[in-house]
Amino acid sequence: MNDISYRMKKNLTFILFFSAILVSIAQDNKRGPIIQLKEDRSRRPASVNDSISSSQMNNNINKNTEAKIEDYLVISSEMDTIRVDTSLTIEKYYKMNYLRKDNFQLLPFSNSGLAYNELSFRSKKSHHTEIGAMNKKILYQSADDINYYHVPTPFTELMYRSVFVQGQTLDALYTVNTSKRYNFSISRKGLRSLGNYQNFISNPTIFTFTSNYLSKSKKYNFRFHYTKQELFAEQNGGIKENDIINFESGDEQFIDRGVFDPQFENASNQFSSKRFFLDHIYHFNETDSLSKSSYSLRHILSYEEQENRFDQTSPNNFFGEAFANEKISDKIFLNSFKTRFIFSYNQNLIGEIKIGTEFIQDKYFLENFQTEIFANDQRKINSETGFLFLNYVKKMNRLKFDLFSSNKIFGDNESMLIGFDTHLKLNENNSIVFKLLSSKYTPAYNTSLFASNYLNYNWNNELDYVESNRVSLLLNFPKILDVNIDYHSLNNFVQFEKTNLSTTSTDEVYGIMPIQYNEKIDFYSINFNKKITFGKFTFDSRLMYQKSSHESKISFPEIVSRNTLFFSTEMFKKALFLQSGFSLKYFSSYYMKGYDPVLSELYVQNDKLFGEFPLVDFFINAKIQQTRFFLKFEHLNSSITGYNYYSAPNYPYRDFSIRFGLVWNFFL
């Protein structure tokens, strides 16, 4: 603990020193126009009435009478901007969780921030090779997830939510503009929850520092962030097979989940990451000039160290035999250096053309002292890969075309990405979006090389690159129906499968290993979303139908649905806005993936079906000025509809619980 505290102080000292240098460069006490950035109108609040007005800002929460809510900006990694939104909507309720994202396609485990199962196919976001530990990556914040800010006065956001048994979730953000052109922010997201089952503590933490600056001439702009992530969780392997009957019986003596003996009580895993990221751009002519053409040069630099580890004080028969009866400490590392140069030319008639190069250097290696005398000497993978990047964007009235590609030109990892997006805006509310995406990529490093003290977790594979094709059609008609159609075609797909192991032990023994499929796998899904309002009542419904050509390899529930009926009203002379209602989530039975704590991966199993259990929640949400309150009676039907609910095989889902949370914004 002292070592962690020392490292945190050391990192914070570096950040504050770096910030002080930037502040001295950027300091300017004169007020002027805010940063000119691309605005993503699709992300703005649907109704201004749901958010605070400028008059409320001036009179109630801000000492600076010149500041308006429209001036408080959140800037994404793609330079899209939205204003700070203090509204209370049903979408905010869906995002009131540790991820702060709508988890419609995810199924959380019994403890918060520990692990997730998947209810739909998640396509790979990037064609770059990853370390693995993909279940931890759900909690992980990539460079694309980092936001930057521009605010006329200091802004603070606090998010709190209760957890299970002991602990809490806290997500705190503070950001300030020291001048009209320089901003920095500091945020820390932390969770600690004991959980209802033995040896199942969850304790992830994320610290982030961001900074952005625009020169006085508006020709030069930089953005920088540093983030340190430690996603820790105790692991117990789930409840034992002979306890399944006791769990599903609903007997009162087993309602206290602490009475169940887990598979083991001496293990934990942790995914750690430390990233330095710089994105800066120079415009050769002013962006607000009357010139019909503009030129710019952009440079993106990133260095990241990632580590995934599994620790166990002694081997357990649950994972099979071990090389040595010693402490398990399986570690994999990936140090990744990325640099990209992009030259951009923008002309009114032609459109925007971007051409650039990218270089990635990866160093993947293992550290496991127990296996050194048993395994071969190939314990690392070094790769260097260069890419050529092309992008063409053209806007014509209501139509927008976006062509992009990134292709390997030299190096070790096979990689290619070609995509095409077409966006047709029919009117202010309705639009049609068509997307094509074709990629090939090298499978995750942990599928090619892994070593463990457990015999079943050792491999050194020569895998072919994966080919993925995706076609998407989005029909956005809010007053009629929103429809999202996705089709995926996969070749040489790689994932983990459960293997059958013979044993003389009375305890269950299993192992998993990476499998590459030679045949083509097709998967498609159709999403329907409709919101109907009648008076003060609103019915929000989402339905997803999906199908796989090889359900023994890619299995997901055919039907996933969420239906929410809620009541909204203003009270006490509009001082309080209230929402209250019921939400029902349901998915059909399927061969649910298992969870492996050694690798932090999900694996395919075809032994038992899971699903067909409803999840009913009752909620009361309220908003007073800039504070939003969330009270949730979660899974209130658990004792009524039967104890057959699981997040993964042998991992029961959450019982009935009462959760409280709030989001509090401060405008100083």
URFEN-V329086 format. One record per residue. PSI is psi in whole degrees, -180 to 180 (none if undefined). OMEGA is omega in degrees with one decimal (NA if undefined). Layout:
# URFEN-V329086
psi=PSI omega=OMEGA
psi=PSI omega=OMEGA
This chain:
# URFEN-V329086
psi=-40 omega=179.0
psi=-36 omega=179.2
psi=-40 omega=178.7
psi=-42 omega=179.5
psi=-40 omega=179.4
psi=-43 omega=-179.3
psi=-38 omega=177.9
psi=-43 omega=178.4
psi=-39 omega=179.9
psi=-44 omega=179.6
psi=-40 omega=-180.0
psi=-37 omega=177.6
psi=-44 omega=178.6
psi=-43 omega=-177.1
psi=-45 omega=179.9
psi=-37 omega=176.9
psi=-45 omega=178.8
psi=-41 omega=179.8
psi=-40 omega=-179.0
psi=-39 omega=178.1
psi=-45 omega=-178.6
psi=-38 omega=179.3
psi=-40 omega=-179.9
psi=-31 omega=177.8
psi=-41 omega=-169.8
psi=-11 omega=-170.7
psi=127 omega=177.4
psi=116 omega=-173.6
psi=-9 omega=-178.3
psi=138 omega=177.2
psi=149 omega=179.0
psi=-169 omega=-178.8
psi=153 omega=-179.8
psi=171 omega=-179.2
psi=135 omega=177.9
psi=114 omega=-175.5
psi=161 omega=176.6
psi=135 omega=-177.2
psi=130 omega=176.3
psi=95 omega=-175.3
psi=-24 omega=-179.7
psi=-19 omega=-178.6
psi=0 omega=-179.2
psi=158 omega=178.8
psi=143 omega=-177.4
psi=-29 omega=-177.5
psi=128 omega=178.5
psi=-27 omega=-179.8
psi=-23 omega=179.7
psi=-15 omega=-176.8
psi=167 omega=-178.8
psi=142 omega=179.9
psi=169 omega=179.3
psi=-36 omega=179.9
psi=-39 omega=176.0
psi=-40 omega=179.2
psi=-47 omega=-174.9
psi=-41 omega=-170.7
psi=-29 omega=-167.4
psi=-35 omega=-167.4
psi=-4 omega=-173.3
psi=128 omega=179.0
psi=-22 omega=178.2
psi=106 omega=-174.5
psi=-13 omega=179.1
psi=-19 omega=-176.3
psi=141 omega=177.2
psi=156 omega=-178.9
psi=-31 omega=-179.8
psi=-17 omega=-177.5
psi=-10 omega=179.9
psi=105 omega=-169.5
psi=142 omega=170.5
psi=127 omega=-172.7
psi=122 omega=-178.6
psi=175 omega=179.0
psi=-24 omega=179.3
psi=13 omega=178.4
psi=16 omega=170.2
psi=145 omega=-176.5
psi=142 omega=169.6
psi=158 omega=176.5
psi=156 omega=175.1
psi=129 omega=-172.5
psi=118 omega=179.6
psi=19 omega=-178.1
psi=163 omega=173.2
psi=110 omega=-179.5
psi=168 omega=178.7
psi=-28 omega=176.5
psi=-36 omega=176.6
psi=-36 omega=177.5
psi=-42 omega=179.4
psi=-28 omega=-177.0
psi=6 omega=-178.9
psi=75 omega=178.9
psi=-179 omega=-177.3
psi=-39 omega=-179.2
psi=-24 omega=-173.3
psi=37 omega=175.9
psi=156 omega=175.0
psi=117 omega=-176.2
psi=38 omega=179.4
psi=-39 omega=-176.4
psi=13 omega=179.2
psi=154 omega=175.4
psi=108 omega=-177.3
psi=158 omega=174.9
psi=178 omega=-173.9
psi=-27 omega=178.3
psi=145 omega=-177.1
psi=143 omega=171.8
psi=25 omega=-177.6
psi=-54 omega=179.5
psi=166 omega=-179.9
psi=147 omega=166.5
psi=165 omega=-174.2
psi=134 omega=177.9
psi=-1 omega=177.8
psi=163 omega=-178.8
psi=129 omega=177.6
psi=112 omega=-179.7
psi=151 omega=-179.6
psi=131 omega=-176.6
psi=-31 omega=-173.9
psi=156 omega=176.0
psi=7 omega=176.4
psi=154 omega=-177.3
psi=135 omega=-175.9
psi=166 omega=-179.5
psi=-33 omega=-172.2
psi=-148 omega=-178.3
psi=50 omega=-168.6
psi=-23 omega=177.5
psi=-35 omega=174.2
psi=-28 omega=-178.2
psi=-17 omega=174.6
psi=-35 omega=178.6
psi=-20 omega=-171.7
psi=146 omega=176.7
psi=114 omega=177.8
psi=176 omega=179.3
psi=-31 omega=179.5
psi=-17 omega=-178.9
psi=-7 omega=-176.3
psi=131 omega=176.6
psi=153 omega=175.4
psi=169 omega=-169.6
psi=157 omega=170.4
psi=116 omega=-173.7
psi=141 omega=179.1
psi=-25 omega=176.2
psi=162 omega=179.6
psi=139 omega=-177.2
psi=136 omega=179.9
psi=139 omega=172.6
psi=130 omega=177.6
psi=130 omega=174.5
psi=126 omega=177.9
psi=143 omega=172.6
psi=140 omega=178.1
psi=158 omega=-178.2
psi=-150 omega=-174.5
psi=125 omega=175.7
psi=-70 omega=-178.6
psi=145 omega=175.6
psi=-169 omega=-179.8
psi=166 omega=172.3
psi=132 omega=177.6
psi=127 omega=176.6
psi=110 omega=-174.2
psi=135 omega=179.3
psi=135 omega=172.3
psi=130 omega=178.9
psi=148 omega=-178.7
psi=145 omega=169.6
psi=116 omega=176.0
psi=-20 omega=173.3
psi=-179 omega=-179.5
psi=-13 omega=-174.5
psi=-9 omega=-177.8
psi=132 omega=179.4
psi=147 omega=168.3
psi=157 omega=178.2
psi=151 omega=175.4
psi=132 omega=179.0
psi=150 omega=175.1
psi=129 omega=179.7
psi=122 omega=-176.7
psi=151 omega=178.4
psi=139 omega=169.7
psi=125 omega=-178.1
psi=128 omega=-179.4
psi=-39 omega=-178.5
psi=165 omega=-176.9
psi=-12 omega=-178.5
psi=157 omega=-176.8
psi=144 omega=176.5
psi=55 omega=-176.9
psi=33 omega=-179.8
psi=139 omega=175.8
psi=132 omega=-176.3
psi=65 omega=175.5
psi=146 omega=175.7
psi=143 omega=178.6
psi=125 omega=175.3
psi=134 omega=-177.4
psi=136 omega=171.9
psi=130 omega=177.5
psi=157 omega=179.2
psi=139 omega=173.8
psi=149 omega=-172.7
psi=139 omega=174.7
psi=126 omega=-177.1
psi=164 omega=-177.9
psi=-34 omega=178.5
psi=-8 omega=-178.0
psi=16 omega=179.1
psi=-27 omega=-175.8
psi=134 omega=179.8
psi=133 omega=174.3
psi=153 omega=173.1
psi=136 omega=-178.1
psi=143 omega=169.2
psi=151 omega=172.6
psi=133 omega=178.1
psi=140 omega=177.2
psi=124 omega=-175.4
psi=132 omega=176.0
psi=103 omega=-174.5
psi=90 omega=-173.6
psi=144 omega=174.9
psi=137 omega=170.1
psi=152 omega=-177.2
psi=140 omega=179.4
psi=1 omega=177.6
psi=5 omega=-177.7
psi=179 omega=179.0
psi=156 omega=-177.0
psi=158 omega=-176.2
psi=-37 omega=-178.8
psi=-6 omega=175.5
psi=-6 omega=179.9
psi=-43 omega=-179.9
psi=-42 omega=179.7
psi=-40 omega=179.0
psi=-46 omega=-175.3
psi=-16 omega=-178.9
psi=-29 omega=-176.8
psi=12 omega=178.7
psi=137 omega=-175.1
psi=-31 omega=-178.6
psi=-14 omega=179.5
psi=4 omega=178.0
psi=-33 omega=171.0
psi=104 omega=-171.6
psi=-12 omega=178.2
psi=-13 omega=-179.3
psi=-16 omega=-179.0
psi=135 omega=174.2
psi=118 omega=178.8
psi=175 omega=-179.7
psi=-36 omega=176.9
psi=162 omega=-176.7
psi=26 omega=-173.5
psi=30 omega=-173.7
psi=157 omega=175.1
psi=159 omega=171.4
psi=159 omega=-178.3
psi=133 omega=171.7
psi=125 omega=-178.1
psi=146 omega=-179.8
psi=143 omega=174.0
psi=121 omega=-173.5
psi=135 omega=169.9
psi=129 omega=-173.0
psi=130 omega=178.2
psi=129 omega=178.2
psi=112 omega=179.8
psi=153 omega=-173.5
psi=142 omega=176.7
psi=124 omega=177.2
psi=125 omega=-177.9
psi=-20 omega=169.9
psi=157 omega=-173.0
psi=139 omega=-177.3
psi=-22 omega=-179.6
psi=16 omega=-179.9
psi=168 omega=179.8
psi=5 omega=-179.9
psi=143 omega=180.0
psi=-7 omega=179.5
psi=154 omega=180.0
psi=154 omega=-179.8
psi=146 omega=176.8
psi=157 omega=176.2
psi=126 omega=-177.1
psi=140 omega=178.5
psi=129 omega=178.7
psi=128 omega=-177.5
psi=132 omega=-178.4
psi=137 omega=172.2
psi=128 omega=-176.4
psi=139 omega=173.5
psi=124 omega=179.7
psi=145 omega=178.5
psi=134 omega=171.0
psi=131 omega=-175.2
psi=150 omega=173.9
psi=123 omega=-178.7
psi=138 omega=176.6
psi=131 omega=-173.1
psi=-28 omega=177.0
psi=155 omega=-179.2
psi=153 omega=177.6
psi=138 omega=-177.7
psi=-16 omega=179.4
psi=-36 omega=-179.4
psi=6 omega=-179.6
psi=-165 omega=-176.4
psi=154 omega=177.9
psi=154 omega=176.5
psi=-43 omega=-176.7
psi=147 omega=179.6
psi=66 omega=-178.4
psi=173 omega=177.1
psi=138 omega=175.6
psi=128 omega=175.8
psi=81 omega=-178.6
psi=124 omega=-177.7
psi=138 omega=169.4
psi=146 omega=-176.1
psi=148 omega=171.0
psi=115 omega=172.2
psi=120 omega=-172.7
psi=128 omega=175.8
psi=127 omega=-178.2
psi=136 omega=174.5
psi=137 omega=-177.3
psi=135 omega=173.0
psi=132 omega=-178.6
psi=123 omega=172.9
psi=131 omega=-176.0
psi=136 omega=174.9
psi=125 omega=-177.3
psi=122 omega=179.7
psi=137 omega=-172.2
psi=-44 omega=-176.7
psi=-39 omega=-175.6
psi=-42 omega=-173.7
psi=-164 omega=-178.9
psi=128 omega=179.3
psi=129 omega=178.1
psi=137 omega=174.9
psi=138 omega=-176.3
psi=175 omega=177.8
psi=152 omega=178.2
psi=140 omega=177.9
psi=131 omega=-179.3
psi=129 omega=175.8
psi=118 omega=-179.5
psi=140 omega=173.0
psi=104 omega=-179.8
psi=131 omega=-179.4
psi=163 omega=-177.1
psi=155 omega=173.6
psi=109 omega=-179.9
psi=99 omega=-171.6
psi=-23 omega=-177.2
psi=-28 omega=-171.5
psi=0 omega=-173.8
psi=-35 omega=-178.1
psi=-6 omega=-177.6
psi=-34 omega=-175.5
psi=169 omega=179.5
psi=175 omega=-173.7
psi=-9 omega=-178.7
psi=92 omega=-174.4
psi=19 omega=179.4
psi=157 omega=175.6
psi=118 omega=174.7
psi=133 omega=-179.7
psi=146 omega=173.2
psi=125 omega=-174.5
psi=136 omega=176.3
psi=146 omega=-176.4
psi=152 omega=170.9
psi=126 omega=-175.6
psi=131 omega=177.5
psi=142 omega=179.7
psi=133 omega=177.2
psi=126 omega=-179.7
psi=132 omega=179.0
psi=129 omega=176.9
psi=132 omega=178.2
psi=99 omega=-178.2
psi=-111 omega=-177.2
psi=0 omega=-174.6
psi=139 omega=178.2
psi=129 omega=176.1
psi=143 omega=178.2
psi=108 omega=178.2
psi=134 omega=-178.9
psi=152 omega=177.6
psi=151 omega=174.7
psi=115 omega=-172.5
psi=142 omega=177.0
psi=132 omega=175.4
psi=-21 omega=172.6
psi=161 omega=172.5
psi=-163 omega=-167.0
psi=-40 omega=-174.1
psi=122 omega=176.3
psi=129 omega=-176.7
psi=138 omega=178.7
psi=141 omega=177.6
psi=124 omega=176.1
psi=130 omega=-178.1
psi=160 omega=179.7
psi=125 omega=177.7
psi=136 omega=174.1
psi=127 omega=-178.2
psi=116 omega=178.9
psi=115 omega=179.2
psi=109 omega=-176.7
psi=-41 omega=175.3
psi=-164 omega=-174.6
psi=-32 omega=-174.1
psi=-27 omega=-171.2
psi=142 omega=179.9
psi=162 omega=176.2
psi=131 omega=-179.3
psi=130 omega=177.8
psi=131 omega=-175.9
psi=140 omega=172.0
psi=135 omega=179.9
psi=123 omega=177.9
psi=132 omega=-177.5
psi=157 omega=167.1
psi=144 omega=-173.7
psi=157 omega=176.0
psi=134 omega=-179.6
psi=163 omega=-178.7
psi=148 omega=-175.0
psi=-34 omega=-177.3
psi=-13 omega=173.4
psi=-21 omega=178.8
psi=-38 omega=-174.7
psi=125 omega=176.2
psi=147 omega=178.5
psi=143 omega=-179.1
psi=161 omega=172.2
psi=-23 omega=174.1
psi=129 omega=-175.7
psi=-35 omega=-174.4
psi=-7 omega=-176.0
psi=51 omega=177.3
psi=125 omega=176.9
psi=156 omega=175.0
psi=94 omega=-169.6
psi=148 omega=168.7
psi=99 omega=-174.8
psi=144 omega=174.0
psi=161 omega=178.0
psi=152 omega=-179.2
psi=137 omega=174.9
psi=130 omega=-178.3
psi=134 omega=175.8
psi=136 omega=-177.5
psi=135 omega=174.7
psi=130 omega=-177.6
psi=141 omega=174.5
psi=122 omega=-179.8
psi=121 omega=176.4
psi=104 omega=-176.5
psi=98 omega=176.9
psi=80 omega=-171.8
psi=-35 omega=-177.8
psi=-15 omega=-179.8
psi=-69 omega=-178.4
psi=137 omega=172.1
psi=129 omega=-177.6
psi=133 omega=178.2
psi=116 omega=-179.0
psi=127 omega=-179.2
psi=136 omega=174.7
psi=129 omega=179.3
psi=137 omega=173.1
psi=124 omega=-173.7
psi=134 omega=174.1
psi=140 omega=-179.6
psi=35 omega=-177.8
psi=142 omega=-177.4
psi=132 omega=171.7
psi=176 omega=-177.8
psi=142 omega=178.2
psi=151 omega=175.2
psi=136 omega=179.4
psi=147 omega=179.0
psi=124 omega=-177.4
psi=129 omega=176.7
psi=139 omega=-178.8
psi=152 omega=176.0
psi=-4 omega=-178.3
psi=151 omega=177.0
psi=-20 omega=177.8
psi=152 omega=177.5
psi=135 omega=177.7
psi=134 omega=177.2
psi=165 omega=173.5
psi=157 omega=175.7
psi=156 omega=178.6
psi=154 omega=179.4
psi=137 omega=179.4
psi=135 omega=174.7
psi=128 omega=-177.3
psi=130 omega=-179.6
psi=-27 omega=-175.8
psi=162 omega=178.3
psi=138 omega=178.6
psi=127 omega=178.2
psi=141 omega=178.3
psi=132 omega=176.9
psi=154 omega=178.9
psi=149 omega=177.2
psi=124 omega=179.3
psi=132 omega=174.0
psi=135 omega=-179.9
psi=127 omega=-178.5
psi=135 omega=176.6
psi=126 omega=-178.9
psi=129 omega=178.7
psi=129 omega=175.5
psi=106 omega=-174.5
psi=-127 omega=179.3
psi=6 omega=179.1
psi=144 omega=178.1
psi=137 omega=175.3
psi=117 omega=-179.1
psi=119 omega=-174.2
psi=137 omega=175.2
psi=130 omega=-177.8
psi=133 omega=178.8
psi=128 omega=173.4
psi=134 omega=-176.9
psi=154 omega=-175.3
psi=144 omega=178.5
psi=144 omega=178.2
psi=-20 omega=178.7
psi=84 omega=-174.6
psi=-18 omega=175.8
psi=-15 omega=-179.0
psi=-44 omega=175.1
psi=104 omega=-174.9
psi=126 omega=174.6
psi=158 omega=178.7
psi=136 omega=179.7
psi=-37 omega=-177.5
psi=127 omega=169.2
psi=127 omega=-177.3
psi=152 omega=173.5
psi=124 omega=-179.2
psi=127 omega=-176.1
psi=125 omega=174.6
psi=121 omega=-176.6
psi=160 omega=-178.1
psi=135 omega=-179.3
psi=138 omega=178.0
psi=158 omega=173.4
psi=141 omega=-175.6
psi=164 omega=176.2
psi=55 omega=179.0
psi=43 omega=177.1
psi=17 omega=176.4
psi=-22 omega=-179.3
psi=135 omega=174.5
psi=128 omega=-172.4
psi=139 omega=171.5
psi=136 omega=177.9
psi=141 omega=-179.7
psi=-168 omega=-179.6
psi=146 omega=175.9
psi=133 omega=179.9
psi=123 omega=175.9
psi=139 omega=-175.8
psi=144 omega=172.0
psi=146 omega=-177.4
psi=166 omega=-176.7
psi=148 omega=179.3
psi=172 omega=177.3
psi=87 omega=-175.6
psi=140 omega=179.2
psi=147 omega=174.1
psi=167 omega=-178.5
psi=130 omega=179.6
psi=117 omega=-177.4
psi=-21 omega=-180.0
psi=-44 omega=-176.8
psi=-11 omega=-172.0
psi=48 omega=-178.3
psi=155 omega=168.6
psi=149 omega=-179.5
psi=156 omega=-178.2
psi=133 omega=172.0
psi=144 omega=-178.8
psi=33 omega=-177.7
psi=-34 omega=-171.4
psi=141 omega=177.8
psi=145 omega=176.5
psi=156 omega=177.2
psi=-163 omega=-179.6
psi=34 omega=172.6
psi=130 omega=-179.6
psi=148 omega=175.1
psi=106 omega=-176.0
psi=128 omega=178.1
psi=145 omega=170.3
psi=134 omega=-174.9
psi=152 omega=172.6
psi=115 omega=179.5
psi=144 omega=-179.4
psi=153 omega=178.4
psi=125 omega=174.1
psi=114 omega=-173.3
psi=-118 omega=-176.6
psi=17 omega=-179.1
psi=130 omega=178.2
psi=130 omega=-179.2
psi=141 omega=-178.4
psi=117 omega=175.9
psi=124 omega=-172.8
psi=127 omega=172.4
psi=95 omega=-166.8
psi=133 omega=178.1
psi=50 omega=-175.6
psi=-12 omega=179.0
psi=8 omega=-170.8
psi=-38 omega=-178.1
psi=-3 omega=-176.2
psi=-45 omega=-173.7
psi=1 omega=174.5
psi=147 omega=-177.0
psi=64 omega=179.4
psi=32 omega=-174.9
psi=134 omega=-176.2
psi=148 omega=171.7
psi=-25 omega=176.9
psi=161 omega=177.3
psi=127 omega=-179.4
psi=3 omega=176.5
psi=97 omega=179.5
psi=148 omega=175.1
psi=-180 omega=-175.8
psi=141 omega=170.3
psi=178 omega=177.5
psi=135 omega=178.1
psi=159 omega=176.5
psi=122 omega=-176.6
psi=140 omega=178.1
psi=141 omega=177.4
psi=164 omega=175.9
psi=155 omega=172.8
psi=125 omega=-172.6
psi=122 omega=178.1
psi=137 omega=177.0
psi=127 omega=173.0
psi=107 omega=-174.3
psi=none omega=NA
